Amino acid sequence: MTSPALLPTRDRPRRTPASRAGEKLHPVNEGRLAFWLIIPSILLLTLVIGYPVVQGIWRSFFADSIDGPLEFVGFGNYAQALWGRYSKEFWAAFNVTWFFTITTVVLETLIGMAMALFMNRAFRGRGLMRASVLVPWAIPTAVAAVMWRWAFDPRGIVNHVLGTTITWTGMEWSSKVAIIVADTWKTAPFVALLILAGLQIIPDEVYEAAAMDGAGPWKRFWHITLPMVRPSLLVAVLFRMLDALRMYDLPAIFTNGANDTTTLSILVVRASLGNLQPGYGGALSTITFAVIFLAAFLFVRLLGANVVPKERS
Amino acid sequence: MTTAPVRDSRPAMTAHRWAGQIQFWVGLVLIAFFCLAPFYWMAVSSLKSPETIFDNRLLPQDPSATNYLAVFGADNDFSLALRNSLIVAGSVTVLSLIVGVIASYALARLKFRLKSVVLGLFLATSMFPGVAILSPMFQLFADWGWINTYQAMIIPDVSFTLPLGVWILTGFFVAMPWELEEAARVDGCTAGEAFRKVLLPLAVPGVFTTAILVFIAAWNEFMIANSMTQTPSAQPVTVAIAKFTGVSQFDQPFGTQMAAGVVVTVPLVIIVLIFQRRIISGLTSGSSR
């Protein structure tokens, strides 16, 4: 991706970004044009994401006093979260976040894979099928949460169908089950679509050749489908994992974090906006950020997911 | 809808093939049930009156519009929330596309140093946990008196949807017939002119797809909106729906919530039905290449 073109620097004499008519675009001009086209995005991301992140990290080194000048406490806020006063609630949130992430990603990948395999065929009504698969993805998570809260009401349809009388949002295990069910419903179809896109680039001839050689359906799945769909699968799992690690909407609306469903995101919002502890909240959000960043880094390193689109030119 | 020929079209089907076919259609019905049944239940519940909502019948015995009237009644004032959502999601879509299109053009088409760094930056921000910026942003906006304003939601939303937009648009732009640009340049257009006159019209489908995805993302956003709004005057539908209140704390207005859910979701379902092909191509760009 390295090219001889140069990014313009400030000390270089200015010229209009576009070259004169008829003149072949010079690499230097191309770099200059690229600079001006990309700088609005960079500025926006720097101001809206970069600044608050830096501000949050900076603030996390100061105590949460009501008045007076800010008191520098070093890593005090981090210590409070990791092994100090708040360590119990922090590790509970850390564990439940990973618990949700692992259970939902595994379920969504398995269900998504099954759905994609069924849909990877030419059949009449395929468009309608794909549209119906998109419905859970399109429904706002807030609406899905409200919808499932109704389904999981003690007098709701879930108890009716199962013939049980469980107060789903009243206990730890059942609250978790309800949230996992709602999240799996919402995102398994999305995973299915990502996997389906990967399945569709496997040429039919490969399967036909394998069938001729006497490979059964399972053998074909393990030796052809799975290896060839691996890149799409890894990207889908990576995206889902990063999404699940920052899960907020569902548990916030479902239980508001009660019954051990407080995820790291809920904890951060509660600390910094609810309890007005910007220092401790800043430490929590920095830890959350680090956890997600590390998870992504390890995933890409260990499994070799290629997320950057290849250039065709 | 596709009318592609069914792959198994041999005239004489063996029993084995029939079994396979049945298995296949049962699978499809299960998938459709999985995806649509909860939505169906929401729609059915929204048509039940408060007296019959707990009867758990699969069809409303006596369909009533009570819940829909309550959604737009004085207690909930949902039309205000709908208007807020439209303004926020619409502005986010327009702004995000303007900034995203020009950046994607450079990323897809121009040669420059640090391109992989810029791409990595966009990717990193798209994986970003929103909570990491929420608290400093909230304090900043509070200092400026921006709580309960549209811009307090629009600005964060634009920066959250921008990486997604750039990602999809770059994928589309890379795949476009760029020979036409060279032809236009040979005919005397500048890079800017070639972009405006030749490539932009060709790029409309990709831009439109991105617009749909960005709009849906902004329409569905909850966390930022929930933190930045405190009164119904600026609350979008996602926040309003979660805050619907009943007569008492223990009386969840389920029927009203379901009706509001249907009102919010039906436009999205229509968009999905019309544009499913575009949406899927946008969602899967980048993951399958």
HADDOCK unambig.tbl for C-alpha pairs under 7 A between the chains (distance, minus, plus):
assign (segid A and resid 1 and name CA) (segid B and resid 116 and name CA) 6.72 0.50 0.50
assign (segid A and resid 2 and name CA) (segid B and resid 113 and name CA) 6.08 0.50 0.50
assign (segid A and resid 3 and name CA) (segid B and resid 111 and name CA) 6.45 0.50 0.50
assign (segid A and resid 3 and name CA) (segid B and resid 112 and name CA) 6.31 0.50 0.50
assign (segid A and resid 3 and name CA) (segid B and resid 113 and name CA) 6.16 0.50 0.50
assign (segid A and resid 5 and name CA) (segid B and resid 111 and name CA) 6.14 0.50 0.50
assign (segid A and resid 5 and name CA) (segid B and resid 112 and name CA) 5.06 0.50 0.50
assign (segid A and resid 5 and name CA) (segid B and resid 113 and name CA) 6.21 0.50 0.50
assign (segid A and resid 6 and name CA) (segid B and resid 112 and name CA) 5.89 0.50 0.50
assign (segid A and resid 6 and name CA) (segid B and resid 113 and name CA) 5.82 0.50 0.50
assign (segid A and resid 7 and name CA) (segid B and resid 112 and name CA) 6.26 0.50 0.50
assign (segid A and resid 7 and name CA) (segid B and resid 113 and name CA) 6.12 0.50 0.50
assign (segid A and resid 18 and name CA) (segid B and resid 190 and name CA) 6.11 0.50 0.50
assign (segid A and resid 18 and name CA) (segid B and resid 191 and name CA) 6.15 0.50 0.50
assign (segid A and resid 18 and name CA) (segid B and resid 192 and name CA) 6.50 0.50 0.50
assign (segid A and resid 19 and name CA) (segid B and resid 190 and name CA) 6.16 0.50 0.50
assign (segid A and resid 20 and name CA) (segid B and resid 190 and name CA) 6.64 0.50 0.50
assign (segid A and resid 21 and name CA) (segid B and resid 188 and name CA) 5.12 0.50 0.50
assign (segid A and resid 21 and name CA) (segid B and resid 189 and name CA) 5.83 0.50 0.50
assign (segid A and resid 21 and name CA) (segid B and resid 190 and name CA) 5.51 0.50 0.50
assign (segid A and resid 22 and name CA) (segid B and resid 185 and name CA) 6.83 0.50 0.50
assign (segid A and resid 22 and name CA) (segid B and resid 186 and name CA) 6.51 0.50 0.50
assign (segid A and resid 22 and name CA) (segid B and resid 188 and name CA) 4.56 0.50 0.50
assign (segid A and resid 22 and name CA) (segid B and resid 189 and name CA) 6.90 0.50 0.50
assign (segid A and resid 30 and name CA) (segid B and resid 110 and name CA) 6.13 0.50 0.50
assign (segid A and resid 30 and name CA) (segid B and resid 111 and name CA) 6.54 0.50 0.50
assign (segid A and resid 31 and name CA) (segid B and resid 111 and name CA) 6.35 0.50 0.50
assign (segid A and resid 31 and name CA) (segid B and resid 112 and name CA) 4.85 0.50 0.50
assign (segid A and resid 34 and name CA) (segid B and resid 106 and name CA) 5.00 0.50 0.50
assign (segid A and resid 34 and name CA) (segid B and resid 110 and name CA) 6.30 0.50 0.50
assign (segid A and resid 34 and name CA) (segid B and resid 112 and name CA) 6.84 0.50 0.50
assign (segid A and resid 37 and name CA) (segid B and resid 102 and name CA) 5.32 0.50 0.50
assign (segid A and resid 37 and name CA) (segid B and resid 103 and name CA) 5.21 0.50 0.50
assign (segid A and resid 37 and name CA) (segid B and resid 106 and name CA) 6.32 0.50 0.50
assign (segid A and resid 38 and name CA) (segid B and resid 102 and name CA) 6.96 0.50 0.50
assign (segid A and resid 38 and name CA) (segid B and resid 103 and name CA) 4.55 0.50 0.50
assign (segid A and resid 38 and name CA) (segid B and resid 106 and name CA) 6.88 0.50 0.50
assign (segid A and resid 40 and name CA) (segid B and resid 99 and name CA) 6.47 0.50 0.50
assign (segid A and resid 41 and name CA) (segid B and resid 99 and name CA) 6.02 0.50 0.50
assign (segid A and resid 41 and name CA) (segid B and resid 103 and name CA) 6.77 0.50 0.50
assign (segid A and resid 44 and name CA) (segid B and resid 159 and name CA) 6.65 0.50 0.50
assign (segid A and resid 45 and name CA) (segid B and resid 159 and name CA) 5.90 0.50 0.50
assign (segid A and resid 48 and name CA) (segid B and resid 156 and name CA) 6.41 0.50 0.50
assign (segid A and resid 48 and name CA) (segid B and resid 159 and name CA) 6.65 0.50 0.50
assign (segid A and resid 49 and name CA) (segid B and resid 133 and name CA) 6.39 0.50 0.50
assign (segid A and resid 52 and name CA) (segid B and resid 133 and name CA) 5.07 0.50 0.50
assign (segid A and resid 52 and name CA) (segid B and resid 136 and name CA) 5.24 0.50 0.50
assign (segid A and resid 52 and name CA) (segid B and resid 137 and name CA) 6.00 0.50 0.50
assign (segid A and resid 53 and name CA) (segid B and resid 132 and name CA) 6.25 0.50 0.50
assign (segid A and resid 53 and name CA) (segid B and resid 133 and name CA) 5.60 0.50 0.50
assign (segid A and resid 55 and name CA) (segid B and resid 136 and name CA) 6.45 0.50 0.50
assign (segid A and resid 56 and name CA) (segid B and resid 136 and name CA) 5.88 0.50 0.50
assign (segid A and resid 115 and name CA) (segid B and resid 31 and name CA) 6.56 0.50 0.50
assign (segid A and resid 118 and name CA) (segid B and resid 24 and name CA) 6.69 0.50 0.50
assign (segid A and resid 118 and name CA) (segid B and resid 27 and name CA) 6.65 0.50 0.50
assign (segid A and resid 118 and name CA) (segid B and resid 28 and name CA) 6.75 0.50 0.50
assign (segid A and resid 122 and name CA) (segid B and resid 4 and name CA) 6.37 0.50 0.50
assign (segid A and resid 122 and name CA) (segid B and resid 5 and name CA) 6.89 0.50 0.50
assign (segid A and resid 122 and name CA) (segid B and resid 6 and name CA) 5.54 0.50 0.50
assign (segid A and resid 122 and name CA) (segid B and resid 7 and name CA) 6.30 0.50 0.50
assign (segid A and resid 123 and name CA) (segid B and resid 4 and name CA) 6.82 0.50 0.50
assign (segid A and resid 123 and name CA) (segid B and resid 6 and name CA) 5.19 0.50 0.50
assign (segid A and resid 124 and name CA) (segid B and resid 2 and name CA) 6.60 0.50 0.50
assign (segid A and resid 124 and name CA) (segid B and resid 3 and name CA) 5.92 0.50 0.50
assign (segid A and resid 124 and name CA) (segid B and resid 4 and name CA) 6.96 0.50 0.50
assign (segid A and resid 125 and name CA) (segid B and resid 1 and name CA) 6.42 0.50 0.50
assign (segid A and resid 125 and name CA) (segid B and resid 2 and name CA) 6.66 0.50 0.50
assign (segid A and resid 126 and name CA) (segid B and resid 1 and name CA) 6.82 0.50 0.50
assign (segid A and resid 126 and name CA) (segid B and resid 2 and name CA) 6.30 0.50 0.50
assign (segid A and resid 127 and name CA) (segid B and resid 1 and name CA) 4.69 0.50 0.50
assign (segid A and resid 127 and name CA) (segid B and resid 2 and name CA) 6.02 0.50 0.50
assign (segid A and resid 128 and name CA) (segid B and resid 1 and name CA) 6.76 0.50 0.50
assign (segid A and resid 129 and name CA) (segid B and resid 32 and name CA) 6.98 0.50 0.50
assign (segid A and resid 130 and name CA) (segid B and resid 276 and name CA) 6.95 0.50 0.50
assign (segid A and resid 131 and name CA) (segid B and resid 272 and name CA) 5.97 0.50 0.50
assign (segid A and resid 131 and name CA) (segid B and resid 273 and name CA) 5.37 0.50 0.50
assign (segid A and resid 131 and name CA) (segid B and resid 276 and name CA) 5.50 0.50 0.50
assign (segid A and resid 132 and name CA) (segid B and resid 32 and name CA) 6.46 0.50 0.50
assign (segid A and resid 132 and name CA) (segid B and resid 35 and name CA) 6.51 0.50 0.50
assign (segid A and resid 132 and name CA) (segid B and resid 36 and name CA) 6.71 0.50 0.50
assign (segid A and resid 133 and name CA) (segid B and resid 32 and name CA) 6.98 0.50 0.50
assign (segid A and resid 133 and name CA) (segid B and resid 35 and name CA) 5.84 0.50 0.50
assign (segid A and resid 134 and name CA) (segid B and resid 272 and name CA) 6.71 0.50 0.50
assign (segid A and resid 135 and name CA) (segid B and resid 35 and name CA) 6.87 0.50 0.50
assign (segid A and resid 135 and name CA) (segid B and resid 269 and name CA) 6.13 0.50 0.50
assign (segid A and resid 136 and name CA) (segid B and resid 35 and name CA) 6.14 0.50 0.50
assign (segid A and resid 138 and name CA) (segid B and resid 268 and name CA) 6.21 0.50 0.50
assign (segid A and resid 139 and name CA) (segid B and resid 265 and name CA) 5.79 0.50 0.50
assign (segid A and resid 140 and name CA) (segid B and resid 220 and name CA) 4.51 0.50 0.50
assign (segid A and resid 141 and name CA) (segid B and resid 220 and name CA) 6.76 0.50 0.50
assign (segid A and resid 142 and name CA) (segid B and resid 222 and name CA) 6.71 0.50 0.50
assign (segid A and resid 142 and name CA) (segid B and resid 238 and name CA) 5.53 0.50 0.50
assign (segid A and resid 142 and name CA) (segid B and resid 242 and name CA) 6.67 0.50 0.50
assign (segid A and resid 143 and name CA) (segid B and resid 238 and name CA) 6.76 0.50 0.50
assign (segid A and resid 143 and name CA) (segid B and resid 261 and name CA) 5.63 0.50 0.50
assign (segid A and resid 146 and name CA) (segid B and resid 242 and name CA) 6.71 0.50 0.50
assign (segid A and resid 147 and name CA) (segid B and resid 42 and name CA) 6.37 0.50 0.50
assign (segid A and resid 147 and name CA) (segid B and resid 258 and name CA) 6.67 0.50 0.50
assign (segid A and resid 150 and name CA) (segid B and resid 254 and name CA) 6.40 0.50 0.50
assign (segid A and resid 155 and name CA) (segid B and resid 54 and name CA) 6.38 0.50 0.50
assign (segid A and resid 156 and name CA) (segid B and resid 54 and name CA) 6.74 0.50 0.50
assign (segid A and resid 157 and name CA) (segid B and resid 56 and name CA) 5.98 0.50 0.50
assign (segid A and resid 194 and name CA) (segid B and resid 284 and name CA) 5.54 0.50 0.50
assign (segid A and resid 194 and name CA) (segid B and resid 287 and name CA) 6.94 0.50 0.50
assign (segid A and resid 197 and name CA) (segid B and resid 284 and name CA) 6.38 0.50 0.50
assign (segid A and resid 197 and name CA) (segid B and resid 288 and name CA) 6.07 0.50 0.50
assign (segid A and resid 198 and name CA) (segid B and resid 288 and name CA) 5.26 0.50 0.50
assign (segid A and resid 232 and name CA) (segid B and resid 287 and name CA) 5.43 0.50 0.50
assign (segid A and resid 232 and name CA) (segid B and resid 288 and name CA) 5.34 0.50 0.50
assign (segid A and resid 235 and name CA) (segid B and resid 287 and name CA) 6.04 0.50 0.50
assign (segid A and resid 242 and name CA) (segid B and resid 127 and name CA) 6.32 0.50 0.50
assign (segid A and resid 246 and name CA) (segid B and resid 129 and name CA) 5.73 0.50 0.50
assign (segid A and resid 249 and name CA) (segid B and resid 222 and name CA) 6.63 0.50 0.50
assign (segid A and resid 249 and name CA) (segid B and resid 223 and name CA) 6.58 0.50 0.50
assign (segid A and resid 253 and name CA) (segid B and resid 242 and name CA) 6.58 0.50 0.50
assign (segid A and resid 265 and name CA) (segid B and resid 131 and name CA) 5.98 0.50 0.50
assign (segid A and resid 268 and name CA) (segid B and resid 131 and name CA) 6.61 0.50 0.50
assign (segid A and resid 269 and name CA) (segid B and resid 131 and name CA) 6.70 0.50 0.50
assign (segid A and resid 272 and name CA) (segid B and resid 135 and name CA) 5.82 0.50 0.50
assign (segid A and resid 273 and name CA) (segid B and resid 135 and name CA) 6.50 0.50 0.50
assign (segid A and resid 278 and name CA) (segid B and resid 135 and name CA) 6.91 0.50 0.50
assign (segid A and resid 285 and name CA) (segid B and resid 131 and name CA) 6.39 0.50 0.50
assign (segid A and resid 285 and name CA) (segid B and resid 132 and name CA) 4.80 0.50 0.50
assign (segid A and resid 286 and name CA) (segid B and resid 132 and name CA) 6.60 0.50 0.50
assign (segid A and resid 289 and name CA) (segid B and resid 129 and name CA) 6.36 0.50 0.50
assign (segid A and resid 289 and name CA) (segid B and resid 132 and name CA) 6.62 0.50 0.50
assign (segid A and resid 309 and name CA) (segid B and resid 286 and name CA) 5.39 0.50 0.50
assign (segid A and resid 309 and name CA) (segid B and resid 289 and name CA) 6.29 0.50 0.50
assign (segid A and resid 310 and name CA) (segid B and resid 289 and name CA) 6.83 0.50 0.50
assign (segid A and resid 312 and name CA) (segid B and resid 174 and name CA) 6.94 0.50 0.50
